[in-house]
Amino acid sequence: MSYDKVEQAKKTIIGTKQTVKAIRAGIVTEVIIAQDAEEKVIAPVLEEAEIHSIQVTHVESREKLGHACGIQVGAAVVAITG
């Protein structure tokens, strides 16, 4: 399950803007996107991930994704680095 992958990752980046910056910097190995996130929020990440051939995995819930990252709010996008 991708939530486990996020919990076990040594370094994650949370949020759309930070994820796009990290993809452009070449440090992202995988992007996790919540299916219940708004399209306008995740579109820039999907575009950058496609350009840079980054694997994209979808999970069901922003709430669960945020919890897997150790934050108290939902997360639409999480990048795993290194």
PLY file of the C-alpha trace (Angstrom):
ply
format ascii 1.0
element vertex 82
property float x
property float y
property float z
element edge 81
property int vertex1
property int vertex2
end_header
0.00 0.00 0.00
1.30 3.43 -0.89
0.44 4.86 2.53
3.03 2.46 3.97
5.56 3.64 1.39
5.03 7.23 2.55
5.34 6.29 6.23
8.58 4.38 5.58
10.17 7.00 3.32
13.19 8.70 4.84
12.41 12.02 3.14
9.09 13.30 1.81
7.97 16.61 0.39
4.39 17.65 1.04
2.39 20.00 -1.17
1.98 20.92 -4.82
4.43 23.82 -5.12
7.20 22.10 -3.21
6.71 18.88 -5.17
6.91 20.69 -8.52
10.14 22.41 -7.40
11.61 19.10 -6.25
10.70 17.35 -9.53
12.41 20.14 -11.48
15.46 19.80 -9.21
15.62 16.09 -10.06
15.36 14.73 -6.52
11.95 13.00 -6.67
11.69 9.24 -7.20
7.92 8.90 -6.89
4.84 11.09 -6.46
1.78 10.03 -4.43
-1.48 11.82 -5.27
-4.80 11.61 -3.43
-7.73 10.78 -5.70
-10.01 13.14 -3.79
-7.75 16.13 -4.49
-9.01 18.85 -6.84
-7.79 18.58 -10.42
-6.54 22.18 -10.46
-4.34 21.41 -7.45
-2.71 18.27 -8.83
-2.50 19.22 -12.53
0.90 20.98 -12.30
2.39 17.97 -10.49
1.02 15.49 -13.03
2.42 17.61 -15.86
5.90 17.87 -14.34
5.94 14.18 -13.41
5.13 13.23 -17.00
7.82 15.54 -18.41
10.45 14.08 -16.06
9.21 10.45 -16.24
8.44 10.25 -12.52
6.25 7.38 -11.30
2.84 8.58 -10.08
0.79 6.52 -7.64
-2.77 7.35 -6.63
-4.27 6.75 -3.19
-7.85 7.21 -2.04
-7.76 9.91 0.59
-6.06 13.25 1.30
-6.79 12.73 4.98
-5.04 9.33 5.11
-2.14 10.61 3.01
-1.63 13.52 5.40
-1.79 11.16 8.36
0.83 8.89 6.72
3.09 11.97 6.48
2.60 12.72 10.16
0.58 15.90 9.69
-2.81 16.75 11.13
-4.37 17.90 7.86
-4.94 16.32 4.48
-2.23 16.19 1.83
-3.14 16.21 -1.86
0.40 15.54 -3.10
3.45 13.92 -1.51
6.81 13.39 -3.20
9.25 10.71 -2.11
12.88 11.67 -2.59
16.11 9.71 -2.63
0 1
1 2
2 3
3 4
4 5
5 6
6 7
7 8
8 9
9 10
10 11
11 12
12 13
13 14
14 15
15 16
16 17
17 18
18 19
19 20
20 21
21 22
22 23
23 24
24 25
25 26
26 27
27 28
28 29
29 30
30 31
31 32
32 33
33 34
34 35
35 36
36 37
37 38
38 39
39 40
40 41
41 42
42 43
43 44
44 45
45 46
46 47
47 48
48 49
49 50
50 51
51 52
52 53
53 54
54 55
55 56
56 57
57 58
58 59
59 60
60 61
61 62
62 63
63 64
64 65
65 66
66 67
67 68
68 69
69 70
70 71
71 72
72 73
73 74
74 75
75 76
76 77
77 78
78 79
79 80
80 81
